[in-house]
Amino acid sequence: MSIKISVVEKKVVETINQYNIDEYYINESYGSIERFNQIVTGESPKKDEMPLMDFLSEIRPNNILQMQPKASADNLKIKHGY
């Protein structure tokens, strides 16, 4: 079994790195798929666990997409109004 992960970096160009990671490698690094999912959803790694970005930096992504980021409501500027 493998798990697909997409990591998005938003800068001037949006970069999406997609990884396929097998269950054996996750179990070897984090002990279980459940623990890995907790870290992916934002839980801090324990003292002896590798941070997620360090874990992913050791793996080559199988797909790298680069796109211009879409405008979002955060970039909205109102110049005139009442």
C-alpha positions as CSV (number, residue, x, y, z in Angstrom):
1,M,0.0,0.0,0.0
2,S,1.2,3.5,-0.7
3,I,0.0,6.9,0.4
4,K,-0.1,9.9,-1.8
5,I,0.8,13.3,-0.3
6,S,0.7,16.7,-1.9
7,V,2.8,19.5,-0.4
8,V,2.0,23.0,-1.7
9,E,4.4,26.0,-1.4
10,K,2.9,29.4,-2.3
11,K,5.4,32.0,-3.4
12,V,5.4,33.9,-6.7
13,V,4.8,30.5,-8.3
14,E,2.8,27.8,-6.6
15,T,4.8,24.6,-6.4
16,I,3.1,21.3,-5.6
17,N,5.3,18.3,-4.8
18,Q,3.4,15.0,-4.9
19,Y,4.9,12.0,-3.2
20,N,3.9,8.3,-3.2
21,I,5.2,6.8,0.1
22,D,5.0,3.1,0.9
23,E,3.7,1.8,4.1
24,Y,7.0,0.2,5.1
25,Y,8.9,3.4,5.0
26,I,6.2,5.2,7.1
27,N,6.1,2.5,9.7
28,E,9.9,2.5,9.9
29,S,10.0,6.3,10.5
30,Y,6.9,6.9,12.6
31,G,5.8,3.5,13.9
32,S,2.3,3.5,12.2
33,I,0.2,5.0,9.6
34,E,-2.1,6.5,12.3
35,R,0.8,8.3,13.9
36,F,2.0,9.6,10.5
37,N,-1.6,10.9,9.8
38,Q,-1.5,12.8,13.1
39,I,1.7,14.5,12.1
40,V,0.4,15.4,8.7
41,T,-2.7,17.0,10.2
42,G,-0.6,19.3,12.3
43,E,0.3,17.5,15.5
44,S,3.9,18.2,16.6
45,P,6.3,15.3,16.3
46,K,7.7,13.8,19.5
47,K,11.3,14.2,20.5
48,D,12.5,11.1,18.7
49,E,10.4,11.5,15.6
50,M,11.6,13.2,12.4
51,P,9.7,16.5,11.4
52,L,7.5,16.0,8.4
53,M,9.5,18.3,6.1
54,D,12.8,16.5,6.9
55,F,11.1,13.2,6.2
56,L,9.8,14.4,2.8
57,S,13.2,16.0,1.9
58,E,14.7,12.5,1.9
59,I,12.2,11.3,-0.6
60,R,12.2,12.4,-4.2
61,P,8.7,13.6,-5.3
62,N,7.2,11.6,-8.2
63,N,5.5,14.7,-9.6
64,I,6.4,18.4,-9.4
65,L,3.8,20.9,-10.6
66,Q,4.5,24.7,-10.9
67,M,1.6,27.0,-11.5
68,Q,0.8,30.7,-11.0
69,P,-1.3,31.0,-7.8
70,K,-4.9,32.1,-8.2
71,A,-6.0,35.4,-6.7
72,S,-7.7,34.9,-3.4
73,A,-10.0,37.0,-1.2
74,D,-7.0,37.7,1.0
75,N,-5.5,39.9,-1.8
76,L,-8.6,42.0,-2.2
77,K,-8.1,45.7,-2.1
78,I,-11.0,48.2,-2.1
79,K,-9.9,51.5,-3.6
80,H,-13.3,53.4,-3.5
81,G,-16.5,52.7,-1.7
82,Y,-19.1,54.0,0.7
